[in-house]
Amino acid sequence: MLADEIRGAARVCSMIEHGLSPDAALRTAGIFGPAKTRRVRSLALRCSERKLQAAVMLLSDIDKIGKGLTVAKRDADPWLELAGLAAFLHR
């Protein structure tokens, strides 16, 4: 769910940067429902596409850590990495 919303926000952000209105970008990206729309819109307007793509890559690493794999330059605790992701997106 988290990865889906961050990926969606990256798509919406890209569309907004190419001149689409936020509402049209959300519809085009297939983001529906009032709560999800609010979260994705807020994230897309607050962060750059580059930052959101970096967050998607971090989520990929967190998924690997959660499955017991070792990821270079990452903590072995996925919960600490999720906290880091939240801080990264908040900045």
N, C-alpha and C positions, 0 to 999 in steps of 0.2 A: 504494500500500500504506500509506504513512504517513498520507495523508489519510483513507483508509478507517478506519484504526484510531483516529484522532483523532475522526472523526465518530461512530464506534461508541462511543467513550468518552463523548462528549457525550450520546448517547442513553441510555447506561447510567447516567450521572450523574443525568440528569433523572428516570429511573425510580426510582433510589435516593432522591432527594430527595422523591419522591412516596410513599415508604413501601415500595417493593419491596425484597426482599433482593438483595444483589449477585449471587448465583447465578441467581435468577429473572430479574433484569434482563438478565444476559448471555445467557441462553437466549432471552428475548423479543426481544432485539436481534439475534439470529442470530449471536452470537459463539461460535465453536466451535474446538476444537483447544487443547491444553494451553498451548502457547507464546503463541498470540494471546490466549487467555483471560487469562493472567497479565499480559501487557502492558496490555491494555485495562482490566482490573480495577484494576491499580495506578494507571494514569492517572486513571480515573474516581473513585477514592477520594482521590487526592492533589489534584486540581484541581476548581474549581467549574465548573458548567455554563457560566457566563458566560465564564470564562477559556478553556474548550475551544472555545466558539463564536468567540472572538477568534482563537484559533489556526487554526481553519478558514478564517477570512477572510484571515489572513496567508498561509496555504498557497495561497489563490487568487491573491494578489498575487505570490507566488514563482513560481507556474505562469506567470503573464503575463510576468514578468521573464525566465524561462527561454525563452520563445517570442520574446523580443526586443522586447517592448513596454515602454514607459516607464510607471512607476507613481509617482505623486507621493509624496514623503517616504519613498521606499525606495531602497536602494542598487541599482546596476545589476548587481551580482554576486549571482546567486541563491545561491551557496554561503555568502556572508556572511549573507544573510537566513536561510538554513537554520540557521546557527550561532546567530543571534539567536532563532530559534524554539525551538531546543533550550534556550537559556538562559532564555527566557520560561517554558517548561513546567517547567523545573527549579526555578524560584523558588517 
